[in-house]
Amino acid sequence: MKILYVNNDGGGFADHIEIQDGTSVAQLFSQRVTNGKPSDYLIRVNRQPAASDQLLLPGDRVTFTPVKIEGA
């Protein structure tokens, strides 16, 4: 299934990506953010705070935004 993934870490980008059905927010985070902890990010699905066990649905908009930006 396809979702819109917005990575606000560093330069940031947005892209439609394919993920497996039944993927949770925590699973996507561990796949996409290899050197970070969830507690260091504001994690949202469709602009709403998301639980780690929330399952993603086709067309969801997922954003991972760091709470602390290095050098700022």
C-alpha positions in Angstrom: 0.0 0.0 0.0 1.1 3.6 -0.5 1.5 6.3 2.1 2.9 9.8 2.0 6.1 9.9 4.2 7.5 13.3 5.2 10.9 13.3 6.8 11.6 16.6 8.5 15.1 15.5 9.7 17.8 17.5 8.2 16.9 18.8 4.7 13.6 16.9 4.8 11.6 15.4 1.9 8.2 14.1 1.1 7.6 11.0 -1.0 4.9 8.4 -1.6 6.3 5.1 -0.4 5.2 1.5 -0.6 4.8 -0.3 2.8 3.4 -3.7 3.7 -0.2 -4.0 4.9 -0.2 -4.1 8.7 2.8 -1.9 9.2 2.7 0.0 12.5 4.0 3.5 13.2 6.8 2.0 15.3 7.9 -0.4 12.5 8.0 2.4 9.9 10.0 4.6 12.3 12.6 1.8 12.9 12.9 1.3 9.1 13.2 5.0 8.2 15.1 6.5 11.2 18.1 4.3 11.8 20.0 6.5 14.3 17.2 8.0 16.4 14.9 7.4 19.3 11.2 7.9 19.0 11.3 10.1 22.1 13.4 12.6 20.1 10.7 13.0 17.4 7.2 14.4 17.1 5.5 11.5 15.3 2.2 12.3 13.5 -0.2 10.5 11.2 -2.6 12.7 9.2 -1.4 15.7 11.3 -2.5 14.0 14.6 -0.2 12.5 17.3 0.1 8.8 16.7 0.5 5.8 19.0 3.4 3.5 18.3 1.1 0.5 17.7 -1.2 2.4 15.3 -1.5 0.6 12.0 -1.0 2.6 8.9 -3.7 2.8 6.2 -3.5 3.5 2.5 -3.1 7.2 1.9 -2.0 8.1 5.4 0.4 11.1 5.8 3.2 10.2 8.2 5.7 12.8 9.6 8.7 12.4 11.8 10.0 15.8 13.0 12.9 16.0 15.4 12.2 18.0 18.6 15.8 19.1 18.9 17.7 20.3 15.8 21.5 20.1 16.0 23.3 23.4 15.7 20.1 25.4 16.6 
